[in-house]
Amino acid sequence: MQENGEKRRVAVACQGGGSHTAFTAGVLKRILKQAGEEFEIVALSGTSGGAICALLTWYGLLLGSQQKAIELLDTFWRDNSATSCWDNYLNNSLVWASRLSSVFSLPEVSPYFYPNWGQQILKQLLKKHVRFDKIGELLDESSPVLIVGAVNVLDGRFKVFKNAEITLEAILASAAIPILFRAVRIGQAAFWDGLFTQNPPIRDLPDAKPDEIWVIQIEPPARKEEPKSVEDIRDRRTELSGNLSLEQEIHFIEKINQLLQSKLLIDSKYKPIEVKRIMMLRELDYSSKIDRSPSFIQSMMAYGETEAETFLKSYQ
């Protein structure tokens, strides 16, 4: 709550990271339980798995219920878990194949050379939980903003999908991880996962007039030891590339704050925004990002709820 008695306007930015974003789902669930008391969520953004979590939260809020958003996060990740015997076997095989690839030289196969099952399963899962055809009817001037990022494979430009532009294809584009999924065609453009550019999109969030931006950071900012094995080097490289785009986005907000403070920028469009982070600090390997085992997903969601609880206590 602000000094004038008004609720703090909060934008939540969700970094992408495959199954690690079950942590994000846990954070959002805990935030949603308290939203409306001292703060209100006015915008969400995300990339890849972070985009899916942001979408589910946003859609629940459009339906007028924080509880609905919590239920959507729960049911999506439960449905996305490898629960059947065959799915569990396939999940374990993929995770271990990924780990072995860092030790042995295993051939990589283009996603265009095998059936597009994974992307089709995700497509059906999203359609089950979100009525994309109803989004336009639910939107009004008071609705929170959703911003989702992807990158155009052909021209290299980052694409932001916002509110009425949010479609099933836009979410699939944001989650189209190269090597795993084919590029998603929207019009004449082909899109990949937005992890390459803005992870997550932040610089467009000031348009929603937030007082604060809460970043749910999946990639750990630091490591205790120098990575030396091929697997550890690959893991750290991925973490650094993800955080590089994040830091560039945050730097934009910090630069605007500096210009406002020094009175070099006088524009009613902008106001000072405080950036806060809720970070996942566990050192997990790259292969765990494709692990959909129920135990792993549930542990990550519980971890996210715990970290959000700690954050909210310090926030008060």
C-alpha positions as CSV (number, residue, x, y, z in Angstrom):
1,M,0.0,0.0,0.0
2,Q,1.3,3.4,-0.9
3,E,1.4,6.4,1.5
4,N,-1.7,7.9,-0.1
5,G,-3.6,4.7,0.7
6,E,-3.7,3.5,-2.9
7,K,-2.7,0.0,-3.9
8,R,0.7,-0.5,-5.5
9,R,0.4,-1.1,-9.3
10,V,2.6,-4.1,-10.1
11,A,3.7,-5.6,-13.4
12,V,5.1,-9.2,-13.3
13,A,7.7,-10.3,-15.8
14,C,8.3,-14.0,-16.2
15,Q,11.6,-15.3,-17.5
16,G,11.5,-18.4,-19.7
17,G,13.2,-21.7,-18.9
18,G,11.2,-24.9,-19.9
19,S,10.1,-27.0,-17.0
20,H,12.0,-24.7,-14.6
21,T,9.1,-22.3,-15.1
22,A,7.0,-24.5,-12.9
23,F,8.8,-22.4,-10.3
24,T,7.2,-19.3,-11.9
25,A,3.8,-21.0,-11.6
26,G,4.4,-21.4,-7.9
27,V,5.5,-17.8,-7.5
28,L,2.4,-16.6,-9.3
29,K,0.1,-18.7,-7.3
30,R,1.3,-17.2,-4.1
31,I,1.3,-13.7,-5.4
32,L,-2.3,-14.2,-6.6
33,K,-3.4,-15.2,-3.2
34,Q,-2.4,-11.8,-1.8
35,A,-3.1,-9.6,-4.9
36,G,-5.8,-7.1,-4.2
37,E,-4.9,-6.4,-0.6
38,E,-1.8,-4.2,-0.9
39,F,-1.2,-4.4,-4.6
40,E,-2.9,-5.1,-7.9
41,I,-1.5,-6.8,-11.0
42,V,-1.8,-4.4,-13.9
43,A,0.5,-6.2,-16.4
44,L,2.2,-9.5,-17.1
45,S,4.9,-10.4,-19.6
46,G,6.8,-13.5,-20.4
47,T,8.8,-15.6,-22.9
48,S,8.6,-19.3,-23.6
49,G,7.4,-21.2,-20.4
50,G,7.2,-17.8,-18.7
51,A,4.8,-16.7,-21.4
52,I,2.6,-19.7,-20.8
53,C,2.5,-18.9,-17.0
54,A,1.8,-15.2,-17.7
55,L,-1.0,-16.2,-20.1
56,L,-2.7,-18.5,-17.6
57,T,-2.6,-15.9,-14.9
58,W,-3.8,-13.1,-17.3
59,Y,-6.6,-15.3,-18.6
60,G,-7.8,-16.1,-15.1
61,L,-7.8,-12.4,-14.2
62,L,-9.8,-11.6,-17.4
63,L,-12.4,-14.1,-16.2
64,G,-12.6,-12.0,-13.1
65,S,-11.0,-14.4,-10.5
66,Q,-7.6,-14.7,-8.9
67,Q,-8.7,-18.1,-7.8
68,K,-9.4,-19.1,-11.4
69,A,-5.9,-18.0,-12.4
70,I,-4.5,-20.2,-9.6
71,E,-6.6,-23.2,-10.7
72,L,-5.4,-22.7,-14.3
73,L,-1.8,-22.7,-13.3
74,D,-2.3,-25.9,-11.2
75,T,-4.3,-27.8,-13.8
76,F,-2.0,-26.8,-16.7
77,W,1.2,-28.0,-15.0
78,R,-0.6,-31.2,-13.7
79,D,-1.7,-31.9,-17.3
80,N,1.7,-31.1,-18.7
81,S,3.4,-33.6,-16.3
82,A,4.4,-37.0,-17.6
83,T,1.9,-39.1,-15.6
84,S,1.2,-42.1,-17.8
85,C,3.6,-45.1,-18.0
86,W,4.5,-44.4,-21.6
87,D,4.9,-40.6,-21.1
88,N,7.0,-41.2,-18.0
89,Y,9.3,-43.6,-19.9
90,L,9.6,-41.2,-22.8
91,N,10.3,-38.2,-20.5
92,N,13.0,-40.1,-18.7
93,S,14.6,-41.2,-22.0
94,L,14.7,-37.7,-23.3
95,V,16.2,-36.3,-20.1
96,W,18.9,-38.9,-20.0
97,A,19.6,-38.6,-23.7
98,S,20.1,-34.9,-23.2
99,R,22.5,-35.5,-20.3
100,L,24.5,-38.2,-22.3
101,S,24.8,-35.8,-25.2
102,S,27.2,-33.7,-23.1
103,V,29.4,-36.7,-22.6
104,F,29.1,-38.6,-25.8
105,S,28.8,-37.2,-29.3
106,L,25.1,-38.1,-30.1
107,P,23.6,-37.0,-33.4
108,E,21.1,-34.1,-33.3
109,V,18.0,-34.4,-35.5
110,S,16.1,-31.5,-37.0
111,P,12.5,-31.2,-35.7
112,Y,11.5,-31.1,-39.4
113,F,12.7,-34.7,-39.8
114,Y,10.3,-36.3,-37.3
115,P,6.5,-35.9,-36.5
116,N,5.6,-32.7,-34.8
117,W,4.1,-34.4,-31.8
118,G,5.5,-32.3,-29.0
119,Q,4.3,-29.0,-30.4
120,Q,0.9,-30.6,-31.2
121,I,0.5,-31.8,-27.6
122,L,1.3,-28.4,-26.3
123,K,-1.1,-26.8,-28.7
124,Q,-4.0,-29.1,-27.5
125,L,-3.0,-28.4,-23.9
126,L,-3.2,-24.7,-24.4
127,K,-6.6,-24.9,-26.2
128,K,-7.9,-27.0,-23.3
129,H,-7.1,-24.3,-20.7
130,V,-7.6,-21.1,-22.6
131,R,-10.5,-20.0,-24.9
132,F,-8.4,-17.9,-27.2
133,D,-11.5,-17.0,-29.3
134,K,-13.1,-15.4,-26.2
135,I,-10.2,-13.1,-25.3
136,G,-11.5,-10.2,-27.4
137,E,-14.8,-10.3,-25.6
138,L,-13.2,-10.3,-22.1
139,L,-10.9,-7.4,-22.7
140,D,-11.8,-3.9,-21.6
141,E,-10.0,-0.7,-20.6
142,S,-9.5,-1.9,-17.0
143,S,-8.0,-5.3,-18.1
144,P,-4.4,-6.1,-17.1
145,V,-1.9,-6.1,-20.0
146,L,-0.2,-9.2,-21.3
147,I,3.0,-9.0,-23.4
148,V,4.5,-12.1,-25.0
149,G,7.8,-12.2,-26.9
150,A,9.1,-14.2,-29.8
151,V,11.8,-13.6,-32.5
152,N,11.3,-13.6,-36.2
153,V,13.7,-16.3,-37.6
154,L,14.0,-14.7,-41.0
155,D,14.8,-11.0,-40.2
156,G,16.0,-11.4,-36.6
157,R,13.6,-8.9,-35.2
158,F,11.9,-9.3,-31.8
159,K,8.1,-9.4,-31.9
160,V,5.9,-8.3,-29.1
161,F,2.3,-9.7,-29.0
162,K,0.0,-7.7,-26.7
163,N,-3.6,-8.1,-25.5
164,A,-5.8,-8.5,-28.5
165,E,-2.8,-9.9,-30.5
166,I,-2.5,-12.8,-28.1
167,T,-3.5,-15.9,-30.0
168,L,-2.7,-19.6,-29.8
169,E,-0.1,-19.2,-32.5
170,A,1.6,-16.3,-30.6
171,I,2.0,-18.4,-27.5
172,L,3.3,-21.4,-29.5
173,A,5.8,-19.0,-31.2
174,S,7.1,-17.8,-27.9
175,A,7.6,-21.4,-26.8
176,A,9.1,-22.7,-30.1
177,I,12.5,-23.8,-28.8
178,P,14.8,-24.5,-31.8
179,I,16.0,-28.2,-32.1
180,L,12.9,-29.3,-30.1
181,F,10.1,-27.5,-32.1
182,R,9.6,-26.2,-35.6
183,A,9.3,-22.5,-36.1
184,V,5.7,-21.2,-35.9
185,R,4.3,-19.5,-39.0
186,I,2.2,-16.3,-38.4
187,G,1.4,-14.7,-41.7
188,Q,4.6,-14.5,-43.8
189,A,6.9,-14.7,-40.7
190,A,8.4,-17.7,-38.9
191,F,8.9,-17.3,-35.2
192,W,11.2,-19.0,-32.6
193,D,11.3,-18.8,-28.9
194,G,11.9,-15.3,-27.6
195,L,14.7,-16.4,-25.3
196,F,17.2,-15.0,-27.9
197,T,16.2,-11.4,-27.4
198,Q,14.0,-10.2,-24.6
199,N,13.7,-12.8,-21.8
200,P,11.3,-11.6,-20.6
201,P,9.9,-8.4,-22.3
202,I,10.2,-5.5,-19.8
203,R,10.7,-2.3,-21.7
204,D,7.0,-2.2,-22.8
205,L,5.7,-2.6,-19.3
206,P,5.9,1.1,-18.4
207,D,2.9,1.7,-20.7
208,A,0.7,0.0,-18.0
209,K,1.8,2.7,-15.5
210,P,3.2,0.2,-12.8
211,D,4.8,1.5,-9.6
212,E,6.9,-1.7,-9.5
213,I,8.0,-4.5,-11.8
214,W,8.5,-7.9,-10.2
215,V,10.9,-10.1,-12.2
216,I,10.6,-13.8,-11.7
217,Q,14.1,-14.9,-12.6
218,I,14.7,-18.5,-13.6
219,E,18.3,-18.4,-14.6
220,P,20.7,-18.2,-11.6
221,P,22.8,-15.0,-11.7
222,A,25.9,-16.7,-10.1
223,R,27.6,-20.0,-9.7
224,K,29.8,-21.0,-6.8
225,E,32.4,-22.8,-8.9
226,E,34.0,-22.4,-12.4
227,P,32.2,-24.8,-14.8
228,K,34.7,-27.3,-16.3
229,S,32.7,-30.2,-17.7
230,V,31.1,-29.9,-21.1
231,E,27.6,-30.2,-19.4
232,D,28.4,-27.5,-16.8
233,I,29.9,-25.2,-19.5
234,R,26.7,-25.6,-21.6
235,D,24.5,-25.0,-18.6
236,R,26.3,-21.8,-17.6
237,R,26.4,-20.5,-21.2
238,T,22.6,-20.9,-21.4
239,E,22.2,-19.1,-18.0
240,L,24.4,-16.2,-19.0
241,S,22.7,-15.7,-22.4
242,G,19.2,-15.7,-20.7
243,N,20.3,-13.2,-18.1
244,L,22.1,-11.0,-20.6
245,S,18.8,-10.2,-22.3
246,L,17.1,-9.8,-18.9
247,E,19.8,-7.3,-17.7
248,Q,19.4,-5.3,-20.9
249,E,15.7,-5.0,-20.3
250,I,16.2,-3.9,-16.7
251,H,18.9,-1.5,-17.7
252,F,16.3,0.3,-19.9
253,I,14.0,0.9,-16.9
254,E,16.9,2.0,-14.7
255,K,18.1,4.4,-17.4
256,I,14.6,6.0,-17.6
257,N,14.6,6.3,-13.8
258,Q,17.9,8.1,-13.9
259,L,16.8,10.5,-16.6
260,L,13.6,11.2,-14.6
261,Q,15.5,11.8,-11.4
262,S,18.0,14.2,-13.1
263,K,15.0,15.9,-14.8
264,L,16.6,15.3,-18.2
265,L,13.4,13.5,-19.2
266,I,10.1,15.3,-18.7
267,D,7.4,13.2,-20.2
268,S,4.1,12.3,-18.6
269,K,4.4,8.9,-20.3
270,Y,7.0,7.8,-17.8
271,K,7.3,7.7,-14.1
272,P,9.9,6.1,-11.7
273,I,9.5,2.3,-11.5
274,E,11.1,0.1,-8.9
275,V,12.4,-3.3,-10.1
276,K,12.4,-6.2,-7.7
277,R,13.4,-9.8,-8.3
278,I,12.1,-13.2,-7.1
279,M,15.0,-15.6,-8.0
280,M,15.3,-19.3,-8.4
281,L,18.8,-20.0,-7.0
282,R,18.9,-23.8,-7.3
283,E,21.8,-25.0,-9.5
284,L,19.9,-27.3,-11.9
285,D,21.3,-28.7,-15.2
286,Y,20.1,-27.8,-18.6
287,S,18.5,-31.2,-19.2
288,S,16.1,-30.7,-16.2
289,K,14.5,-28.0,-18.3
290,I,12.8,-30.8,-20.3
291,D,12.0,-32.9,-17.3
292,R,8.2,-33.2,-16.9
293,S,8.2,-35.8,-14.2
294,P,5.4,-35.1,-11.7
295,S,7.8,-35.1,-8.7
296,F,10.1,-32.5,-10.3
297,I,7.2,-30.3,-11.5
298,Q,5.6,-30.3,-8.0
299,S,8.9,-29.7,-6.2
300,M,9.5,-26.6,-8.5
301,M,6.1,-25.2,-7.9
302,A,6.4,-25.7,-4.1
303,Y,9.8,-24.0,-4.3
304,G,8.3,-21.1,-6.1
305,E,5.6,-20.7,-3.6
306,T,8.1,-20.7,-0.8
307,E,10.3,-18.1,-2.4
308,A,7.3,-15.9,-3.1
309,E,6.2,-16.2,0.5
310,T,9.6,-14.9,1.6
311,F,9.5,-12.1,-0.9
312,L,6.0,-11.0,0.2
313,K,7.0,-11.0,3.8
314,S,9.9,-8.7,3.1
315,Y,7.6,-6.6,0.9
316,Q,5.2,-5.9,3.8
